[in-house]
Amino acid sequence: MRPGPALISATLNTTAHLAPGLAGRAAFAVFRRATSRLPVRPAERSTMAKATAGRLAVAGTEVAVYRWGTGPRPVLLVHGWRFRAARFAPLVEALLARGESVLAFDAPGHGESAGTGTDLLELRAVIERLAHDHGPFQAVVGHSLGGLAASYTLAEAGADGRRLADRLVTIAAPAEFERVLNDFCALLRLGTRARRALRSRLERRVLPDVPDALRTLSATHRPERLTLPLMVVHDEEDRVVNVDQARLLLATFAGRADGLLTRGLGHNRILADPEVVAAVTAFALVGGDVDQRSTQPAH
C-alpha cells in the first residue's frame, strides 16, 4: 500500500530540516511518479485493437508505442499525467477516418510502459526519438503535461534549427512549469525547506549550471523559438489546469496561435468532445485557422 499525501508531506517536511539533499531526491521521486496506471476503458478497446503495438527503449526504459495507418507523416499524440495513449481514441478514429496515420505512446510509468514515472526531459527524449524514426510529423497534439512536454520539445528543436513537426496543438496544457511545480507543492503542503530542496534537485536535473533553470521548461520561455502554427484548446471550467494558462499561451503567441475555449468539459472530457475532436483534426491536418472563440457544448 502506498503512503497517503499526509504521510508523504510530513516525511518530506521533516526530512528537509535534517537532510535537504535527501529530501530533494525523495520529493523528486514523488513528483515524477504516476500514482496509478489507468486501464484501457471499454470504449477505447476497439481503437487500441487496431493499433500496431511495439516497444522502444529510450534512456534505458521500455516505452510502449502504438501506430495506426501506414502514411509517411503521422500525427503524434502525447498524453498527460496518469493517462495513457488510449485516451486519445476519439481523435485517433477521426484521423483514421481522414485516411491519416497516427502515432502515440504510453509515457514511462504509464499504461504498458516500464518505469515508475516520468518528467519533461524523459518525455522530450521519447518525442525526439519518435521524430527521428517517423518524423517530421504533420502535427503534435499534447494533452495536459503532454502539451507542455510537446511545446518544450519543439521549442528546443527549433532553437537548434530542427523541424520535428509542422503544427502543434495543446489541450488543457499548462504554459508554465512553475505552475505545475507550485500546484504539486501545494497539494502535498510542502514547507519552504522541502520546496527549496525539490527545486534544487529539479534544477540540477534540468540545467545544473544555468540560473533559474526551471524557467526554460515553460512554453512561454523565449517564445520566438516556437515558430510553427499553434492551436490552444482549453475548458473554462478546468479544475486541474486553470484556463489562465491557456490565456497566457494565447497572449504569448498573439497573432500566431488559434484558441478554442470550451465550457463544461473540464480537464478530461475535452478529449472526447466531438466539436473539439473535429477542430483539432482540421487544424492538425491542414493548419486551418480556428478563430479564437468559446463553444458551449450541448451535453
C-alpha positions, 0 to 999 in steps of 0.5 A: 500500500502506498503512503497517503499525501499526509504521510508523504508531506510530513516525511518530506517536511521533516526530512528537509530540516535534517537532510535537504539533499535527501529530501530533494531526491525523495520529493523528486521521486514523488513528483515524477511518479504516476500514482496509478496506471489507468486501464484501457476503458471499454470504449477505447478497446476497439481503437487500441485493437487496431493499433500496431503495438511495439516497444522502444527503449529510450534512456534505458526504459521500455516505452510502449508505442502504438501506430495506426495507418501506414502514411509517411507523416503521422500525427503524434499524440502525447498524453498527460499525467496518469493517462495513457495513449488510449485516451486519445481514441476519439481523435485517433478514429477521426484521423483514421477516418481522414485516411491519416496515420497516427502515432502515440505512446504510453509515457514511462510509468504509464499504461504498458510502459516500464518505469515508475514515472516520468518528467519533461526531459524523459518525455522530450527524449521519447518525442525526439526519438519518435521524430527521428524514426517517423518524423517530421510529423504533420502535427503534435497534439499534447494533452495536459503535461503532454502539451507542455512536454510537446511545446518544450520539445519543439521549442528546443528543436527549433532553437537548434534549427530542427523541424520535428513537426509542422503544427502543434496543438495543446489541450488543457496544457499548462504554459508554465512549469512553475505552475505545475511545480507550485500546484504539486507543492501545494497539494502535498503542503510542502514547507519552504525547506522541502520546496527549496530542496525539490527545486534544487534537485529539479534544477540540477536535473534540468540545467545544473549550471544555468540560473533559474533553470526551471524557467526554460521548461515553460512554453512561454520561455523565449517564445520566438523559438516556437515558430510553427502554427499553434492551436490552444484548446482549453475548458473554462471550467478546468479544475486541474489546469486553470484556463489562465494558462491557456490565456497566457499561451494565447497572449504569448503567441498573439497573432500566431496561435488559434484558441478554442475555449470550451465550457463544461468539459473540464480537464478530461472530457475535452478529449472526447468532445466531438466539436473539439475532436473535429477542430483539432483534426482540421487544424492538425491536418491542414493548419486551418485557422480556428478563430479564437472563440468559446463553444458551449457544448450541448451535453 
